[in-house]
Amino acid sequence: MLTIHWSSPRSEATQFSLPPLTCELPHRRRLRHYLVGSAEDTQLAIDRLHQIRCAERFEWTPPVSTAENGVILRPDPGDVLRYMQRTR
């Protein structure tokens, strides 16, 4: 427990306590986001996700070229895939 003593030249000493600080983080599950599209469109999506405070820009990898035969995803046990495609 942190206790603070404070006084000013014109008043009597004041004492109050703060609750202890904890460094426990809530249990978090991993969620991966994949963006596939043109370099410009993926950057716009990253910028929008940043604006709504969903993801920081620095968390994304630099652009990676995709192979012509597709992309292989390696899921963790119990993972599912949800996919949305929209035409701009």
C-alpha positions as CSV (number, residue, x, y, z in Angstrom):
1,M,0.0,0.0,0.0
2,L,1.4,3.4,-0.9
3,T,0.9,6.1,1.7
4,I,1.3,9.8,0.9
5,H,1.8,12.5,3.4
6,W,1.2,16.0,2.2
7,S,1.3,19.3,3.9
8,S,1.4,22.9,2.9
9,P,2.8,25.8,5.0
10,R,-0.8,27.1,5.7
11,S,-2.6,23.8,6.6
12,E,-2.2,20.7,8.7
13,A,-0.7,17.5,7.2
14,T,-3.0,15.4,5.1
15,Q,-2.6,11.6,4.7
16,F,-4.2,9.3,2.3
17,S,-3.5,5.8,0.9
18,L,-3.6,4.4,-2.6
19,P,-4.4,0.7,-3.4
20,P,-1.4,-1.4,-4.3
21,L,-0.5,-1.5,-8.0
22,T,-0.8,-4.8,-9.7
23,C,0.9,-5.8,-12.9
24,E,-1.4,-8.7,-13.8
25,L,-2.6,-8.6,-17.3
26,P,-6.0,-10.2,-18.2
27,H,-5.9,-13.5,-20.1
28,R,-5.8,-12.7,-23.8
29,R,-6.4,-15.0,-26.7
30,R,-4.6,-14.6,-29.9
31,L,-6.5,-13.2,-32.9
32,R,-4.7,-12.9,-36.2
33,H,-5.7,-10.5,-38.9
34,Y,-4.7,-11.1,-42.5
35,L,-5.1,-8.5,-45.2
36,V,-4.8,-9.6,-48.8
37,G,-5.1,-7.1,-51.6
38,S,-3.2,-4.4,-53.4
39,A,-0.5,-2.5,-51.5
40,E,-2.6,0.6,-51.5
41,D,-5.8,-1.1,-50.3
42,T,-4.0,-3.0,-47.5
43,Q,-2.4,0.2,-46.3
44,L,-5.8,1.9,-46.3
45,A,-7.2,-0.9,-44.2
46,I,-4.3,-0.7,-41.7
47,D,-4.9,3.0,-41.4
48,R,-8.6,2.6,-40.8
49,L,-7.9,-0.1,-38.1
50,H,-5.5,2.3,-36.5
51,Q,-8.1,5.1,-36.5
52,I,-10.7,3.0,-34.7
53,R,-8.0,1.9,-32.2
54,C,-8.2,-1.8,-33.2
55,A,-4.5,-2.2,-34.2
56,E,-1.4,-0.1,-34.2
57,R,0.3,0.6,-37.5
58,F,3.7,-0.7,-36.2
59,E,2.2,-4.1,-35.4
60,W,1.8,-5.0,-39.1
61,T,4.5,-6.6,-41.1
62,P,5.9,-4.9,-44.2
63,P,4.1,-5.9,-47.4
64,V,4.9,-9.5,-48.4
65,S,4.4,-10.8,-52.0
66,T,2.1,-13.7,-52.2
67,A,2.9,-16.8,-54.2
68,E,0.9,-17.5,-57.4
69,N,-0.4,-20.7,-56.0
70,G,-1.9,-19.0,-52.9
71,V,-1.1,-18.7,-49.2
72,I,-0.9,-21.5,-46.7
73,L,-2.3,-20.8,-43.2
74,R,-1.2,-22.9,-40.3
75,P,-4.0,-22.7,-37.6
76,D,-3.6,-23.5,-34.0
77,P,-5.8,-26.3,-32.6
78,G,-9.4,-25.2,-32.5
79,D,-8.9,-22.2,-34.8
80,V,-11.5,-21.4,-37.4
81,L,-11.3,-19.1,-40.4
82,R,-13.7,-16.3,-41.2
83,Y,-13.3,-14.5,-44.4
84,M,-15.0,-11.5,-46.0
85,Q,-14.5,-10.2,-49.5
86,R,-16.0,-7.0,-50.8
87,T,-15.6,-5.2,-54.0
88,R,-14.4,-1.6,-53.7
